Amino acid sequence: MQFENTIEFAQRLDQEDQLRRYRDQFLFPKVNGKQVIYFTGNSLGLQPKNAKQYVDEVMRDWSELAVEGHFYAEKPWWDYHERLAQPLSKIVGAKPEEITVMNTLTVNLHLLMVSFYRPTGNRYKIICEEKAFPSDQYMLQSQVKFHGYNPKDVIVEIKKREGEHNFRIEDILNTIQEIGDECALVLIGGVNYYTGQVFDMKTITKAGHDIGAFVGWDLAHAAGNIKLDLHDWNVDFAAWCSYKYMNSGPGNASGCFIHERFHNKQDIPRFEGWWGTSKETRFLMKPEFEPMPNADAWQLSNAPILAMAPYLASLQLFEEVGMDALVQKRDLIVSYLEFVLKEIDKEVESSFEIITPSNPKERGTQLSVFLHGEGKKLFEYLMKNGVITDWREPNVIRLAPAPFYCSFEDMYNFGQILKEGILKKTSQLSN
Ligand SMILES: *Cc1c(COP(=O)(O)O)cnc(C)c1O
């Protein structure tokens, strides 16, 4: 499609957008009385309007039924979390039995490490990407120390090449080859949080398995953003947070995927609790743990229902729309944003650079833009003028036009505000 950087063209794309009515299903903050241009759905997704109704329902059941709500609420609390597995299984490409929702992301990565990081003898190394999300780095380092090793001897970081912004698949595969049978685990973020680069999870998972390692994925920036096929890719385990592209609310519960070949395994190490024991006998309060026959065996505690409610509300929207439609709009809106950025860059003489891969197969919703010069001032200008983005040191803003609620007109308007900001900044500098 031949794009144009005009309001008429952007509005035409909006009219043709199959998802346009969903914009109205979300609540937008305002700046100077105007609805913002929201680019931080990769950090905290907007509130779906139906979330309140789901939360209110739990509040009502709690007030009217109190403890009886566990079994007699309209959506009983004792198995409330199981309602999330079906819609999530479609989002991440899994069987519902392979999904469980609990805790938060870093907690779940720790719990999954109990099962999938089992260093022995010569095989104890972990391969991850350099500059992984800090929480993942702290998680890995502390796990390694917990097992009595020095992180320096254990954690092998895949590096980017000098002067390049993204990882090359051949470098990842070479590292996996090199470490070979010393590798116990490969654990990478499926979509890099900084650049938005999407990894070839199928190929990397296979390469990890070929050397006898477990392979897990942190899908914080992938779930609800890109098409996933965790079951067919044979991924061992994965976890994600739900408050980014899945719009479940601040700090909300994480989801886990555990491949079915690990279900019903007696010898798998795991930290256990009463919500992981068989439903049939759970309330007999027996001393023996009888694991649920699915990923729910990893559950520990009774679920935080008030948190699950808006997550379920949001998944209902994903059920209606489906990942295929989201991905289709995503590709178009991200390409349009890329086009607008390049047009503005021409007009203002190259003051920024997109560091996200230009190949649509290697990116999702996010474009990371490296601002040359006084980037922080420009970022602040955008925020003051109703463009919500985020700043990542040393000089990057991340733009994620979530296909559920961002419009093509937003992209055009953003370009105009960006241009104004750059021109103002340069005129101030020359004054
Ligand atoms: C957002 C994010 C997290 C956040 O972890 P929480 O435990 O939910 O605070 C972790 N890892 C990655 C890669 C992330 O992008």
The ligand as an SDF file (V2000), in Angstrom:
LIG
                    3D

 15 15  0  0  0  0  0  0  0  0999 V2000
    7.6580   -6.2980   32.2670 C   0  0  0  0  0  0  0  0  0  0  0  0
    8.6610   -7.3820   32.4260 C   0  0  0  0  0  0  0  0  0  0  0  0
    8.8510   -8.0300   33.6510 C   0  0  0  0  0  0  0  0  0  0  0  0
    8.0980   -7.5720   34.8810 C   0  0  0  0  0  0  0  0  0  0  0  0
    8.0970   -8.5170   35.8890 O   0  0  0  0  0  0  0  0  0  0  0  0
    7.0450   -8.4640   37.0750 P   0  0  0  0  0  0  0  0  0  0  0  0
    7.4430   -9.6200   37.9070 O   0  0  0  0  0  0  0  0  0  0  0  0
    5.6740   -8.5680   36.4750 O   0  0  0  0  0  0  0  0  0  0  0  0
    7.2150   -7.1540   37.7880 O   0  0  0  0  0  0  0  0  0  0  0  0
    9.7640   -9.0670   33.6870 C   0  0  0  0  0  0  0  0  0  0  0  0
   10.4560   -9.4570   32.5850 N   0  0  0  0  0  0  0  0  0  0  0  0
   10.2980   -8.8400   31.3970 C   0  0  0  0  0  0  0  0  0  0  0  0
   11.0650   -9.2990   30.2050 C   0  0  0  0  0  0  0  0  0  0  0  0
    9.4120   -7.7730   31.2890 C   0  0  0  0  0  0  0  0  0  0  0  0
    9.2690   -7.1510   30.1220 O   0  0  0  0  0  0  0  0  0  0  0  0
  1  2  1  0
  2  3  1  0
  2 14  2  0
  3  4  1  0
  3 10  2  0
  4  5  1  0
  5  6  1  0
  6  7  2  0
  6  8  1  0
  6  9  1  0
 10 11  1  0
 11 12  2  0
 12 13  1  0
 12 14  1  0
 14 15  1  0
M  END
$$$$
